[in-house]
Amino acid sequence: MRLFFAQRTKKARAARQKNRGKGGTIRQTPNIKAIILGSSIPAWRRRRLARPVKGGGVELVVYVDIVFFNNLAIDGTVLLTTAKVLRLRPSKLRLFGSAVVGGAYAAAMFLADVPYLYSFAAKVAVSLLMVLLAFGYGGPLRMARHFGAFYTVNFATLGGVVGLSFLFRSSRSPWEGMSFTSDGGLLLNWKAMQLAMLVCSIAMSVWLFRKTGESRSKRETLATLLWDVSVRVDDEAWTVRALLDTGNRLYDPLTRIPVMIMEASVWKELLPEGWGERLKGESADRLIAEMNDKPTEPFAWAIGCASFLIGQ
């Protein structure tokens, strides 16, 4: 996602008023262009790369350093989010180098007039280079996975920015200054309100994307911990859904057989009368002690053998 800021100069506003027709409409001409990245930056940092346009056109004023650093920050944020989604920990130097490539690519359009520099093939090639620099190669499948995640984060971030702009768009809205260039760049007026809105929308988009990815990852992890367990005692069997507890180290002190903890409701019909309700508020040890005091009330499984069949 390449980002540019714009502000109309006095000459641009004069040309706009000159081209205003009857009824408040604007009569566009082919010579009218956008003012990109105009701001109150010292003159020694400015780089003017366009000539005045005849016929009441608008002069193009470009500050390449701001173009570069803005895109450097955006690309760095996208790459860092992609690394979080992929659960990778690339070095900061690799991420910075990849972001530098993205920023240089955005600024190159003002420094060199190269045909097809912003064609689809060129964009894909630069994206592949950025992903390769940030995350390495690791084989075609891994590279394709990294490339897909990188573009998914880009689309999610840009989609969030555009969606929020339409959500908050109204008369005299700070979003009125947002537009897109013919080669896919995002054009914004260089004003404090637009800049604040952009930063907030990008931050919110990245946050929502990461939270969605984390939620999906947690669901997938939980799915791997759920198993179908078939318990067989004597001639009876029960199938229940169980959660794998990797920290469970319980075992029978006599037989050294591992112990599985199960809900009492599974055995409600086979437990001694009244145990199902009493277990909700009383300790199981107390009920067992009462059973020992009443030898005439046998428990069918006091002595028995159970077998378990576990499958996911």
Secondary structure, DSSP 4 states (H G I P E B T S, - for coil): --EEEE---HHHHHHHHHTB-GGG-B---TT-----S-----GGG-B----PPTTT-----B-HHHHHHHHHHHHHHHHHHHHHHHT----HHHHHHHHHHHHHHHHHTTT---TTTTSHHHHHHHHHHHHHHHH----HHHHHHHHHHHHHHHHHHHHHHHHHHHHH--TT-GGGG-EE-TTS-EEEE--HHHHHHHHHHHHHHHHHHHHHHHHHHHHHHHHHTEEEEEEEETTEEEEEEEE--TT---B-TTT--B-----GGGGTTTSPTTHHHHTTTS-HHHHHHHHHH-TTS--TTSS--EEEEEE-
